[in-house]
C-alpha cells in the first residue's frame, strides 16, 4: 500500500493518500490524548508546578 509506488493523479493514488492521511491523523490524536491525560494527572496530583529557567 505504499503511496510512493502509485502513479500521481490515479484513483488508487488518491485512495492510498487518504488511507495514509487517516493513519497519521489517528497517530496524532493518540499522542495528543496521551499527553492531555498525563498533564491532567500531574496537575491533579500536585497543587503547584514550578518551572525554573
mmCIF entry with sequence, helices, sheets and N, C-alpha, C, O atoms, coordinates in Angstrom:
data_MODEL
# 
_entry.id   MODEL 
# 
_entity.id                         1 
_entity.type                       polymer 
_entity.pdbx_number_of_molecules   1 
# 
_entity_poly.entity_id                      1 
_entity_poly.type                           'polypeptide(L)' 
_entity_poly.nstd_linkage                   no 
_entity_poly.nstd_monomer                   no 
_entity_poly.pdbx_seq_one_letter_code       
;(UNK)(UNK)(UNK)(UNK)(UNK)(UNK)(UNK)(UNK)(UNK)(UNK)(UNK)(UNK)(UNK)(UNK)(UNK)(UNK)
(UNK)(UNK)(UNK)(UNK)(UNK)(UNK)(UNK)(UNK)(UNK)(UNK)(UNK)(UNK)(UNK)(UNK)(UNK)(UNK)
(UNK)(UNK)(UNK)(UNK)(UNK)(UNK)(UNK)(UNK)(UNK)(UNK)(UNK)(UNK)(UNK)(UNK)(UNK)(UNK)
(UNK)(UNK)(UNK)(UNK)(UNK)
;
_entity_poly.pdbx_seq_one_letter_code_can   XXXXXXXXXXXXXXXXXXXXXXXXXXXXXXXXXXXXXXXXXXXXXXXXXXXXX 
_entity_poly.pdbx_strand_id                 A 
# 
loop_
_entity_poly_seq.entity_id 
_entity_poly_seq.num 
_entity_poly_seq.mon_id 
_entity_poly_seq.hetero 
1 1  UNK n 
1 2  UNK n 
1 3  UNK n 
1 4  UNK n 
1 5  UNK n 
1 6  UNK n 
1 7  UNK n 
1 8  UNK n 
1 9  UNK n 
1 10 UNK n 
1 11 UNK n 
1 12 UNK n 
1 13 UNK n 
1 14 UNK n 
1 15 UNK n 
1 16 UNK n 
1 17 UNK n 
1 18 UNK n 
1 19 UNK n 
1 20 UNK n 
1 21 UNK n 
1 22 UNK n 
1 23 UNK n 
1 24 UNK n 
1 25 UNK n 
1 26 UNK n 
1 27 UNK n 
1 28 UNK n 
1 29 UNK n 
1 30 UNK n 
1 31 UNK n 
1 32 UNK n 
1 33 UNK n 
1 34 UNK n 
1 35 UNK n 
1 36 UNK n 
1 37 UNK n 
1 38 UNK n 
1 39 UNK n 
1 40 UNK n 
1 41 UNK n 
1 42 UNK n 
1 43 UNK n 
1 44 UNK n 
1 45 UNK n 
1 46 UNK n 
1 47 UNK n 
1 48 UNK n 
1 49 UNK n 
1 50 UNK n 
1 51 UNK n 
1 52 UNK n 
1 53 UNK n 
# 
_struct_asym.id          A 
_struct_asym.entity_id   1 
# 
loop_
_struct_conf.conf_type_id 
_struct_conf.id 
_struct_conf.pdbx_PDB_helix_id 
_struct_conf.beg_label_comp_id 
_struct_conf.beg_label_asym_id 
_struct_conf.beg_label_seq_id 
_struct_conf.pdbx_beg_PDB_ins_code 
_struct_conf.end_label_comp_id 
_struct_conf.end_label_asym_id 
_struct_conf.end_label_seq_id 
_struct_conf.pdbx_end_PDB_ins_code 
_struct_conf.beg_auth_comp_id 
_struct_conf.beg_auth_asym_id 
_struct_conf.beg_auth_seq_id 
_struct_conf.end_auth_comp_id 
_struct_conf.end_auth_asym_id 
_struct_conf.end_auth_seq_id 
_struct_conf.pdbx_PDB_helix_class 
_struct_conf.details 
_struct_conf.pdbx_PDB_helix_length 
HELX_P HELX_P1 AA1 UNK A 3  ? UNK A 5  ? UNK A 3  UNK A 5  5 ? 3  
HELX_P HELX_P2 AA2 UNK A 11 ? UNK A 45 ? UNK A 11 UNK A 45 1 ? 35 
# 
_struct_conf_type.id          HELX_P 
_struct_conf_type.criteria    ? 
_struct_conf_type.reference   ? 
# 
loop_
_atom_site.group_PDB 
_atom_site.id 
_atom_site.type_symbol 
_atom_site.label_atom_id 
_atom_site.label_alt_id 
_atom_site.label_comp_id 
_atom_site.label_asym_id 
_atom_site.label_entity_id 
_atom_site.label_seq_id 
_atom_site.pdbx_PDB_ins_code 
_atom_site.Cartn_x 
_atom_site.Cartn_y 
_atom_site.Cartn_z 
_atom_site.occupancy 
_atom_site.B_iso_or_equiv 
_atom_site.pdbx_formal_charge 
_atom_site.auth_seq_id 
_atom_site.auth_comp_id 
_atom_site.auth_asym_id 
_atom_site.auth_atom_id 
_atom_site.pdbx_PDB_model_num 
ATOM 1   N N  . UNK A 1 1  ? 0.814  -1.213 0.000   1.00 0.00 ? 1  UNK A N  1 
ATOM 2   C CA . UNK A 1 1  ? 0.000  0.000  0.000   1.00 0.00 ? 1  UNK A CA 1 
ATOM 3   C C  . UNK A 1 1  ? 0.848  1.263  0.000   1.00 0.00 ? 1  UNK A C  1 
ATOM 4   O O  . UNK A 1 1  ? 0.385  2.323  0.420   1.00 0.00 ? 1  UNK A O  1 
ATOM 5   N N  . UNK A 1 2  ? 2.071  1.157  -0.463  1.00 0.00 ? 2  UNK A N  1 
ATOM 6   C CA . UNK A 1 2  ? 2.967  2.294  -0.429  1.00 0.00 ? 2  UNK A CA 1 
ATOM 7   C C  . UNK A 1 2  ? 2.509  3.372  -1.411  1.00 0.00 ? 2  UNK A C  1 
ATOM 8   O O  . UNK A 1 2  ? 2.224  3.099  -2.577  1.00 0.00 ? 2  UNK A O  1 
ATOM 9   N N  . UNK A 1 3  ? 2.450  4.576  -0.914  1.00 0.00 ? 3  UNK A N  1 
ATOM 10  C CA . UNK A 1 3  ? 1.992  5.694  -1.741  1.00 0.00 ? 3  UNK A CA 1 
ATOM 11  C C  . UNK A 1 3  ? 3.020  6.050  -2.810  1.00 0.00 ? 3  UNK A C  1 
ATOM 12  O O  . UNK A 1 3  ? 2.658  6.493  -3.900  1.00 0.00 ? 3  UNK A O  1 
ATOM 13  N N  . UNK A 1 4  ? 4.290  5.858  -2.504  1.00 0.00 ? 4  UNK A N  1 
ATOM 14  C CA . UNK A 1 4  ? 5.343  6.244  -3.441  1.00 0.00 ? 4  UNK A CA 1 
ATOM 15  C C  . UNK A 1 4  ? 5.352  5.393  -4.716  1.00 0.00 ? 4  UNK A C  1 
ATOM 16  O O  . UNK A 1 4  ? 5.907  5.807  -5.734  1.00 0.00 ? 4  UNK A O  1 
ATOM 17  N N  . UNK A 1 5  ? 4.742  4.207  -4.661  1.00 0.00 ? 5  UNK A N  1 
ATOM 18  C CA . UNK A 1 5  ? 4.727  3.340  -5.835  1.00 0.00 ? 5  UNK A CA 1 
ATOM 19  C C  . UNK A 1 5  ? 3.527  3.590  -6.740  1.00 0.00 ? 5  UNK A C  1 
ATOM 20  O O  . UNK A 1 5  ? 3.419  2.976  -7.802  1.00 0.00 ? 5  UNK A O  1 
ATOM 21  N N  . UNK A 1 6  ? 2.635  4.470  -6.341  1.00 0.00 ? 6  UNK A N  1 
ATOM 22  C CA . UNK A 1 6  ? 1.435  4.754  -7.131  1.00 0.00 ? 6  UNK A CA 1 
ATOM 23  C C  . UNK A 1 6  ? 1.712  5.896  -8.116  1.00 0.00 ? 6  UNK A C  1 
ATOM 24  O O  . UNK A 1 6  ? 2.607  6.715  -7.908  1.00 0.00 ? 6  UNK A O  1 
ATOM 25  N N  . UNK A 1 7  ? 0.927  5.927  -9.180  1.00 0.00 ? 7  UNK A N  1 
ATOM 26  C CA . UNK A 1 7  ? 1.029  6.990  -10.164 1.00 0.00 ? 7  UNK A CA 1 
ATOM 27  C C  . UNK A 1 7  ? 0.213  8.184  -9.686  1.00 0.00 ? 7  UNK A C  1 
ATOM 28  O O  . UNK A 1 7  ? -0.979 8.066  -9.400  1.00 0.00 ? 7  UNK A O  1 
ATOM 29  N N  . UNK A 1 8  ? 0.877  9.343  -9.603  1.00 0.00 ? 8  UNK A N  1 
ATOM 30  C CA . UNK A 1 8  ? 0.179  10.535 -9.117  1.00 0.00 ? 8  UNK A CA 1 
ATOM 31  C C  . UNK A 1 8  ? -1.027 10.850 -9.982  1.00 0.00 ? 8  UNK A C  1 
ATOM 32  O O  . UNK A 1 8  ? -0.959 10.807 -11.211 1.00 0.00 ? 8  UNK A O  1 
ATOM 33  N N  . UNK A 1 9  ? -2.132 11.168 -9.320  1.00 0.00 ? 9  UNK A N  1 
ATOM 34  C CA . UNK A 1 9  ? -3.346 11.516 -10.036 1.00 0.00 ? 9  UNK A CA 1 
ATOM 35  C C  . UNK A 1 9  ? -4.270 10.336 -10.296 1.00 0.00 ? 9  UNK A C  1 
ATOM 36  O O  . UNK A 1 9  ? -5.410 10.520 -10.723 1.00 0.00 ? 9  UNK A O  1 
ATOM 37  N N  . UNK A 1 10 ? -3.784 9.124  -10.042 1.00 0.00 ? 10 UNK A N  1 
ATOM 38  C CA . UNK A 1 10 ? -4.633 7.960  -10.293 1.00 0.00 ? 10 UNK A CA 1 
ATOM 39  C C  . UNK A 1 10 ? -5.608 7.760  -9.134  1.00 0.00 ? 10 UNK A C  1 
ATOM 40  O O  . UNK A 1 10 ? -5.434 8.310  -8.047  1.00 0.00 ? 10 UNK A O  1 
ATOM 41  N N  . UNK A 1 11 ? -6.628 6.965  -9.396  1.00 0.00 ? 11 UNK A N  1 
ATOM 42  C CA . UNK A 1 11 ? -7.637 6.699  -8.375  1.00 0.00 ? 11 UNK A CA 1 
ATOM 43  C C  . UNK A 1 11 ? -7.031 5.929  -7.192  1.00 0.00 ? 11 UNK A C  1 
ATOM 44  O O  . UNK A 1 11 ? -7.354 6.210  -6.038  1.00 0.00 ? 11 UNK A O  1 
ATOM 45  N N  . UNK A 1 12 ? -6.163 4.967  -7.478  1.00 0.00 ? 12 UNK A N  1 
ATOM 46  C CA . UNK A 1 12 ? -5.512 4.205  -6.409  1.00 0.00 ? 12 UNK A CA 1 
ATOM 47  C C  . UNK A 1 12 ? -4.580 5.084  -5.589  1.00 0.00 ? 12 UNK A C  1 
ATOM 48  O O  . UNK A 1 12 ? -4.434 4.880  -4.384  1.00 0.00 ? 12 UNK A O  1 
ATOM 49  N N  . UNK A 1 13 ? -3.947 6.063  -6.234  1.00 0.00 ? 13 UNK A N  1 
ATOM 50  C CA . UNK A 1 13 ? -3.090 7.016  -5.514  1.00 0.00 ? 13 UNK A CA 1 
ATOM 51  C C  . UNK A 1 13 ? -3.921 7.799  -4.501  1.00 0.00 ? 13 UNK A C  1 
ATOM 52  O O  . UNK A 1 13 ? -3.501 7.975  -3.358  1.00 0.00 ? 13 UNK A O  1 
ATOM 53  N N  . UNK A 1 14 ? -5.089 8.268  -4.912  1.00 0.00 ? 14 UNK A N  1 
ATOM 54  C CA . UNK A 1 14 ? -5.973 9.031  -4.015  1.00 0.00 ? 14 UNK A CA 1 
ATOM 55  C C  . UNK A 1 14 ? -6.439 8.163  -2.850  1.00 0.00 ? 14 UNK A C  1 
ATOM 56  O O  . UNK A 1 14 ? -6.469 8.623  -1.709  1.00 0.00 ? 14 UNK A O  1 
ATOM 57  N N  . UNK A 1 15 ? -6.805 6.908  -3.129  1.00 0.00 ? 15 UNK A N  1 
ATOM 58  C CA . UNK A 1 15 ? -7.240 6.005  -2.061  1.00 0.00 ? 15 UNK A CA 1 
ATOM 59  C C  . UNK A 1 15 ? -6.105 5.768  -1.065  1.00 0.00 ? 15 UNK A C  1 
ATOM 60  O O  . UNK A 1 15 ? -6.322 5.780  0.147   1.00 0.00 ? 15 UNK A O  1 
ATOM 61  N N  . UNK A 1 16 ? -4.906 5.555  -1.579  1.00 0.00 ? 16 UNK A N  1 
ATOM 62  C CA . UNK A 1 16 ? -3.752 5.318  -0.715  1.00 0.00 ? 16 UNK A CA 1 
ATOM 63  C C  . UNK A 1 16 ? -3.410 6.576  0.071   1.00 0.00 ? 16 UNK A C  1 
ATOM 64  O O  . UNK A 1 16 ? -3.051 6.493  1.246   1.00 0.00 ? 16 UNK A O  1 
ATOM 65  N N  . UNK A 1 17 ? -3.518 7.739  -0.564  1.00 0.00 ? 17 UNK A N  1 
ATOM 66  C CA . UNK A 1 17 ? -3.220 9.008  0.098   1.00 0.00 ? 17 UNK A CA 1 
ATOM 67  C C  . UNK A 1 17 ? -4.178 9.237  1.266   1.00 0.00 ? 17 UNK A C  1 
ATOM 68  O O  . UNK A 1 17 ? -3.764 9.668  2.342   1.00 0.00 ? 17 UNK A O  1 
ATOM 69  N N  . UNK A 1 18 ? -5.454 8.947  1.047   1.00 0.00 ? 18 UNK A N  1 
ATOM 70  C CA . UNK A 1 18 ? -6.456 9.111  2.098   1.00 0.00 ? 18 UNK A CA 1 
ATOM 71  C C  . UNK A 1 18 ? -6.191 8.122  3.237   1.00 0.00 ? 18 UNK A C  1 
ATOM 72  O O  . UNK A 1 18 ? -6.320 8.470  4.410   1.00 0.00 ? 18 UNK A O  1 
ATOM 73  N N  . UNK A 1 19 ? -5.823 6.896  2.886   1.00 0.00 ? 19 UNK A N  1 
ATOM 74  C CA . UNK A 1 19 ? -5.523 5.886  3.911   1.00 0.00 ? 19 UNK A CA 1 
ATOM 75  C C  . UNK A 1 19 ? -4.332 6.312  4.772   1.00 0.00 ? 19 UNK A C  1 
ATOM 76  O O  . UNK A 1 19 ? -4.360 6.164  5.993   1.00 0.00 ? 19 UNK A O  1 
ATOM 77  N N  . UNK A 1 20 ? -3.287 6.839  4.131   1.00 0.00 ? 20 UNK A N  1 
ATOM 78  C CA . UNK A 1 20 ? -2.102 7.314  4.855   1.00 0.00 ? 20 UNK A CA 1 
ATOM 79  C C  . UNK A 1 20 ? -2.465 8.510  5.726   1.00 0.00 ? 20 UNK A C  1 
ATOM 80  O O  . UNK A 1 20 ? -2.004 8.609  6.863   1.00 0.00 ? 20 UNK A O  1 
ATOM 81  N N  . UNK A 1 21 ? -3.282 9.416  5.208   1.00 0.00 ? 21 UNK A N  1 
ATOM 82  C CA . UNK A 1 21 ? -3.691 10.600 5.968   1.00 0.00 ? 21 UNK A CA 1 
ATOM 83  C C  . UNK A 1 21 ? -4.494 10.203 7.205   1.00 0.00 ? 21 UNK A C  1 
ATOM 84  O O  . UNK A 1 21 ? -4.305 10.778 8.277   1.00 0.00 ? 21 UNK A O  1 
ATOM 85  N N  . UNK A 1 22 ? -5.387 9.227  7.064   1.00 0.00 ? 22 UNK A N  1 
ATOM 86  C CA . UNK A 1 22 ? -6.174 8.755  8.208   1.00 0.00 ? 22 UNK A CA 1 
ATOM 87  C C  . UNK A 1 22 ? -5.268 8.133  9.262   1.00 0.00 ? 22 UNK A C  1 
ATOM 88  O O  . UNK A 1 22 ? -5.462 8.347  10.459  1.00 0.00 ? 22 UNK A O  1 
ATOM 89  N N  . UNK A 1 23 ? -4.277 7.359  8.815   1.00 0.00 ? 23 UNK A N  1 
ATOM 90  C CA . UNK A 1 23 ? -3.345 6.744  9.752   1.00 0.00 ? 23 UNK A CA 1 
ATOM 91  C C  . UNK A 1 23 ? -2.587 7.806  10.540  1.00 0.00 ? 23 UNK A C  1 
ATOM 92  O O  . UNK A 1 23 ? -2.461 7.700  11.760  1.00 0.00 ? 23 UNK A O  1 
ATOM 93  N N  . UNK A 1 24 ? -2.082 8.831  9.852   1.00 0.00 ? 24 UNK A N  1 
ATOM 94  C CA . UNK A 1 24 ? -1.330 9.892  10.522  1.00 0.00 ? 24 UNK A CA 1 
ATOM 95  C C  . UNK A 1 24 ? -2.224 10.692 11.467  1.00 0.00 ? 24 UNK A C  1 
ATOM 96  O O  . UNK A 1 24 ? -1.783 11.097 12.543  1.00 0.00 ? 24 UNK A O  1 
ATOM 97  N N  . UNK A 1 25 ? -3.466 10.919 11.074  1.00 0.00 ? 25 UNK A N  1 
ATOM 98  C CA . UNK A 1 25 ? -4.398 11.648 11.944  1.00 0.00 ? 25 UNK A CA 1 
ATOM 99  C C  . UNK A 1 25 ? -4.674 10.848 13.213  1.00 0.00 ? 25 UNK A C  1 
ATOM 100 O O  . UNK A 1 25 ? -4.728 11.414 14.305  1.00 0.00 ? 25 UNK A O  1 
ATOM 101 N N  . UNK A 1 26 ? -4.848 9.540  13.074  1.00 0.00 ? 26 UNK A N  1 
ATOM 102 C CA . UNK A 1 26 ? -5.101 8.693  14.247  1.00 0.00 ? 26 UNK A CA 1 
ATOM 103 C C  . UNK A 1 26 ? -3.895 8.687  15.170  1.00 0.00 ? 26 UNK A C  1 
ATOM 104 O O  . UNK A 1 26 ? -4.043 8.762  16.390  1.00 0.00 ? 26 UNK A O  1 
ATOM 105 N N  . UNK A 1 27 ? -2.713 8.600  14.600  1.00 0.00 ? 27 UNK A N  1 
ATOM 106 C CA . UNK A 1 27 ? -1.482 8.617  15.385  1.00 0.00 ? 27 UNK A CA 1 
ATOM 107 C C  . UNK A 1 27 ? -1.351 9.929  16.148  1.00 0.00 ? 27 UNK A C  1 
ATOM 108 O O  . UNK A 1 27 ? -0.993 9.933  17.325  1.00 0.00 ? 27 UNK A O  1 
ATOM 109 N N  . UNK A 1 28 ? -1.639 11.038 15.484  1.00 0.00 ? 28 UNK A N  1 
ATOM 110 C CA . UNK A 1 28 ? -1.569 12.357 16.115  1.00 0.00 ? 28 UNK A CA 1 
ATOM 111 C C  . UNK A 1 28 ? -2.573 12.467 17.256  1.00 0.00 ? 28 UNK A C  1 
ATOM 112 O O  . UNK A 1 28 ? -2.246 12.969 18.332  1.00 0.00 ? 28 UNK A O  1 
ATOM 113 N N  . UNK A 1 29 ? -3.797 11.996 17.021  1.00 0.00 ? 29 UNK A N  1 
ATOM 114 C CA . UNK A 1 29 ? -4.835 12.049 18.049  1.00 0.00 ? 29 UNK A CA 1 
ATOM 115 C C  . UNK A 1 29 ? -4.468 11.195 19.262  1.00 0.00 ? 29 UNK A C  1 
ATOM 116 O O  . UNK A 1 29 ? -4.729 11.585 20.400  1.00 0.00 ? 29 UNK A O  1 
ATOM 117 N N  . UNK A 1 30 ? -3.856 10.020 19.016  1.00 0.00 ? 30 UNK A N  1 
ATOM 118 C CA . UNK A 1 30 ? -3.438 9.136  20.109  1.00 0.00 ? 30 UNK A CA 1 
ATOM 119 C C  . UNK A 1 30 ? -2.380 9.810  20.963  1.00 0.00 ? 30 UNK A C  1 
ATOM 120 O O  . UNK A 1 30 ? -2.454 9.769  22.191  1.00 0.00 ? 30 UNK A O  1 
ATOM 121 N N  . UNK A 1 31 ? -1.393 10.432 20.321  1.00 0.00 ? 31 UNK A N  1 
ATOM 122 C CA . UNK A 1 31 ? -0.328 11.119 21.061  1.00 0.00 ? 31 UNK A CA 1 
ATOM 123 C C  . UNK A 1 31 ? -0.866 12.306 21.837  1.00 0.00 ? 31 UNK A C  1 
ATOM 124 O O  . UNK A 1 31 ? -0.494 12.513 22.992  1.00 0.00 ? 31 UNK A O  1 
ATOM 125 N N  . UNK A 1 32 ? -1.737 13.087 21.216  1.00 0.00 ? 32 UNK A N  1 
ATOM 126 C CA . UNK A 1 32 ? -2.329 14.253 21.882  1.00 0.00 ? 32 UNK A CA 1 
ATOM 127 C C  . UNK A 1 32 ? -3.149 13.820 23.084  1.00 0.00 ? 32 UNK A C  1 
ATOM 128 O O  . UNK A 1 32 ? -3.084 14.453 24.138  1.00 0.00 ? 32 UNK A O  1 
ATOM 129 N N  . UNK A 1 33 ? -3.921 12.749 22.938  1.00 0.00 ? 33 UNK A N  1 
ATOM 130 C CA . UNK A 1 33 ? -4.747 12.234 24.025  1.00 0.00 ? 33 UNK A CA 1 
ATOM 131 C C  . UNK A 1 33 ? -3.869 11.794 25.193  1.00 0.00 ? 33 UNK A C  1 
ATOM 132 O O  . UNK A 1 33 ? -4.177 12.101 26.345  1.00 0.00 ? 33 UNK A O  1 
ATOM 133 N N  . UNK A 1 34 ? -2.782 11.079 24.909  1.00 0.00 ? 34 UNK A N  1 
ATOM 134 C CA . UNK A 1 34 ? -1.878 10.628 25.964  1.00 0.00 ? 34 UNK A CA 1 
ATOM 135 C C  . UNK A 1 34 ? -1.285 11.817 26.716  1.00 0.00 ? 34 UNK A C  1 
ATOM 136 O O  . UNK A 1 34 ? -1.264 11.825 27.947  1.00 0.00 ? 34 UNK A O  1 
ATOM 137 N N  . UNK A 1 35 ? -0.806 12.813 25.986  1.00 0.00 ? 35 UNK A N  1 
ATOM 138 C CA . UNK A 1 35 ? -0.204 13.983 26.629  1.00 0.00 ? 35 UNK A CA 1 
ATOM 139 C C  . UNK A 1 35 ? -1.226 14.743 27.463  1.00 0.00 ? 35 UNK A C  1 
ATOM 140 O O  . UNK A 1 35 ? -0.908 15.237 28.545  1.00 0.00 ? 35 UNK A O  1 
ATOM 141 N N  . UNK A 1 36 ? -2.446 14.835 26.963  1.00 0.00 ? 36 UNK A N  1 
ATOM 142 C CA . UNK A 1 36 ? -3.501 15.530 27.698  1.00 0.00 ? 36 UNK A CA 1 
ATOM 143 C C  . UNK A 1 36 ? -3.812 14.794 29.004  1.00 0.00 ? 36 UNK A C  1 
ATOM 144 O O  . UNK A 1 36 ? -3.922 15.416 30.060  1.00 0.00 ? 36 UNK A O  1 
ATOM 145 N N  . UNK A 1 37 ? -3.952 13.471 28.928  1.00 0.00 ? 37 UNK A N  1 
ATOM 146 C CA . UNK A 1 37 ? -4.237 12.677 30.122  1.00 0.00 ? 37 UNK A CA 1 
ATOM 147 C C  . UNK A 1 37 ? -3.091 12.762 31.123  1.00 0.00 ? 37 UNK A C  1 
ATOM 148 O O  . UNK A 1 37 ? -3.327 12.870 32.326  1.00 0.00 ? 37 UNK A O  1 
ATOM 149 N N  . UNK A 1 38 ? -1.860 12.716 30.640  1.00 0.00 ? 38 UNK A N  1 
ATOM 150 C CA . UNK A 1 38 ? -0.699 12.783 31.514  1.00 0.00 ? 38 UNK A CA 1 
ATOM 151 C C  . UNK A 1 38 ? -0.613 14.133 32.213  1.00 0.00 ? 38 UNK A C  1 
ATOM 152 O O  . UNK A 1 38 ? -0.402 14.195 33.424  1.00 0.00 ? 38 UNK A O  1 
ATOM 153 N N  . UNK A 1 39 ? -0.775 15.208 31.459  1.00 0.00 ? 39 UNK A N  1 
ATOM 154 C CA . UNK A 1 39 ? -0.694 16.543 32.060  1.00 0.00 ? 39 UNK A CA 1 
ATOM 155 C C  . UNK A 1 39 ? -1.831 16.763 33.059  1.00 0.00 ? 39 UNK A C  1 
ATOM 156 O O  . UNK A 1 39 ? -1.626 17.392 34.098  1.00 0.00 ? 39 UNK A O  1 
ATOM 157 N N  . UNK A 1 40 ? -3.014 16.257 32.759  1.00 0.00 ? 40 UNK A N  1 
ATOM 158 C CA . UNK A 1 40 ? -4.147 16.379 33.686  1.00 0.00 ? 40 UNK A CA 1 
ATOM 159 C C  . UNK A 1 40 ? -3.863 15.620 34.976  1.00 0.00 ? 40 UNK A C  1 
ATOM 160 O O  . UNK A 1 40 ? -4.151 16.117 36.065  1.00 0.00 ? 40 UNK A O  1 
ATOM 161 N N  . UNK A 1 41 ? -3.301 14.421 34.860  1.00 0.00 ? 41 UNK A N  1 
ATOM 162 C CA . UNK A 1 41 ? -2.969 13.630 36.046  1.00 0.00 ? 41 UNK A CA 1 
ATOM 163 C C  . UNK A 1 41 ? -1.920 14.334 36.903  1.00 0.00 ? 41 UNK A C  1 
ATOM 164 O O  . UNK A 1 41 ? -2.039 14.361 38.128  1.00 0.00 ? 41 UNK A O  1 
ATOM 165 N N  . UNK A 1 42 ? -0.899 14.899 36.272  1.00 0.00 ? 42 UNK A N  1 
ATOM 166 C CA . UNK A 1 42 ? 0.153  15.609 37.010  1.00 0.00 ? 42 UNK A CA 1 
ATOM 167 C C  . UNK A 1 42 ? -0.423 16.811 37.739  1.00 0.00 ? 42 UNK A C  1 
ATOM 168 O O  . UNK A 1 42 ? -0.068 17.064 38.890  1.00 0.00 ? 42 UNK A O  1 
ATOM 169 N N  . UNK A 1 43 ? -1.297 17.546 37.092  1.00 0.00 ? 43 UNK A N  1 
ATOM 170 C CA . UNK A 1 43 ? -1.888 18.733 37.705  1.00 0.00 ? 43 UNK A CA 1 
ATOM 171 C C  . UNK A 1 43 ? -2.805 18.346 38.867  1.00 0.00 ? 43 UNK A C  1 
ATOM 172 O O  . UNK A 1 43 ? -2.835 19.040 39.883  1.00 0.00 ? 43 UNK A O  1 
ATOM 173 N N  . UNK A 1 44 ? -3.544 17.259 38.730  1.00 0.00 ? 44 UNK A N  1 
ATOM 174 C CA . UNK A 1 44 ? -4.450 16.837 39.807  1.00 0.00 ? 44 UNK A CA 1 
ATOM 175 C C  . UNK A 1 44 ? -3.678 16.342 41.026  1.00 0.00 ? 44 UNK A C  1 
ATOM 176 O O  . UNK A 1 44 ? -4.140 16.507 42.155  1.00 0.00 ? 44 UNK A O  1 
ATOM 177 N N  . UNK A 1 45 ? -2.508 15.736 40.814  1.00 0.00 ? 45 UNK A N  1 
ATOM 178 C CA . UNK A 1 45 ? -1.710 15.223 41.929  1.00 0.00 ? 45 UNK A CA 1 
ATOM 179 C C  . UNK A 1 45 ? -1.005 16.330 42.696  1.00 0.00 ? 45 UNK A C  1 
ATOM 180 O O  . UNK A 1 45 ? -0.783 16.210 43.901  1.00 0.00 ? 45 UNK A O  1 
ATOM 181 N N  . UNK A 1 46 ? -0.657 17.388 42.015  1.00 0.00 ? 46 UNK A N  1 
ATOM 182 C CA . UNK A 1 46 ? 0.161  18.441 42.624  1.00 0.00 ? 46 UNK A CA 1 
ATOM 183 C C  . UNK A 1 46 ? -0.624 19.748 42.680  1.00 0.00 ? 46 UNK A C  1 
ATOM 184 O O  . UNK A 1 46 ? -1.406 20.065 41.784  1.00 0.00 ? 46 UNK A O  1 
ATOM 185 N N  . UNK A 1 47 ? -0.397 20.486 43.742  1.00 0.00 ? 47 UNK A N  1 
ATOM 186 C CA . UNK A 1 47 ? -1.069 21.786 43.892  1.00 0.00 ? 47 UNK A CA 1 
ATOM 187 C C  . UNK A 1 47 ? -0.398 22.835 43.017  1.00 0.00 ? 47 UNK A C  1 
ATOM 188 O O  . UNK A 1 47 ? -1.067 23.654 42.386  1.00 0.00 ? 47 UNK A O  1 
ATOM 189 N N  . UNK A 1 48 ? 0.926  22.802 42.986  1.00 0.00 ? 48 UNK A N  1 
ATOM 190 C CA . UNK A 1 48 ? 1.667  23.824 42.242  1.00 0.00 ? 48 UNK A CA 1 
ATOM 191 C C  . UNK A 1 48 ? 2.755  23.159 41.394  1.00 0.00 ? 48 UNK A C  1 
ATOM 192 O O  . UNK A 1 48 ? 3.403  22.205 41.822  1.00 0.00 ? 48 UNK A O  1 
ATOM 193 N N  . UNK A 1 49 ? 2.930  23.673 40.217  1.00 0.00 ? 49 UNK A N  1 
ATOM 194 C CA . UNK A 1 49 ? 4.015  23.223 39.348  1.00 0.00 ? 49 UNK A CA 1 
ATOM 195 C C  . UNK A 1 49 ? 4.885  24.426 39.043  1.00 0.00 ? 49 UNK A C  1 
ATOM 196 O O  . UNK A 1 49 ? 4.402  25.450 38.561  1.00 0.00 ? 49 UNK A O  1 
ATOM 197 N N  . UNK A 1 50 ? 6.180  24.294 39.329  1.00 0.00 ? 50 UNK A N  1 
ATOM 198 C CA . UNK A 1 50 ? 7.115  25.411 39.140  1.00 0.00 ? 50 UNK A CA 1 
ATOM 199 C C  . UNK A 1 50 ? 8.163  25.000 38.123  1.00 0.00 ? 50 UNK A C  1 
ATOM 200 O O  . UNK A 1 50 ? 8.722  23.906 38.207  1.00 0.00 ? 50 UNK A O  1 
ATOM 201 N N  . UNK A 1 51 ? 8.430  25.866 37.169  1.00 0.00 ? 51 UNK A N  1 
ATOM 202 C CA . UNK A 1 51 ? 9.482  25.635 36.189  1.00 0.00 ? 51 UNK A CA 1 
ATOM 203 C C  . UNK A 1 51 ? 10.588 26.653 36.418  1.00 0.00 ? 51 UNK A C  1 
ATOM 204 O O  . UNK A 1 51 ? 10.329 27.854 36.500  1.00 0.00 ? 51 UNK A O  1 
ATOM 205 N N  . UNK A 1 52 ? 11.825 26.170 36.522  1.00 0.00 ? 52 UNK A N  1 
ATOM 206 C CA . UNK A 1 52 ? 12.960 27.072 36.655  1.00 0.00 ? 52 UNK A CA 1 
ATOM 207 C C  . UNK A 1 52 ? 13.655 27.154 35.314  1.00 0.00 ? 52 UNK A C  1 
ATOM 208 O O  . UNK A 1 52 ? 13.876 26.145 34.644  1.00 0.00 ? 52 UNK A O  1 
ATOM 209 N N  . UNK A 1 53 ? 13.994 28.368 34.936  1.00 0.00 ? 53 UNK A N  1 
ATOM 210 C CA . UNK A 1 53 ? 14.643 28.553 33.638  1.00 0.00 ? 53 UNK A CA 1 
ATOM 211 C C  . UNK A 1 53 ? 16.043 29.073 33.845  1.00 0.00 ? 53 UNK A C  1 
ATOM 212 O O  . UNK A 1 53 ? 16.767 29.298 32.875  1.00 0.00 ? 53 UNK A O  1 
# 
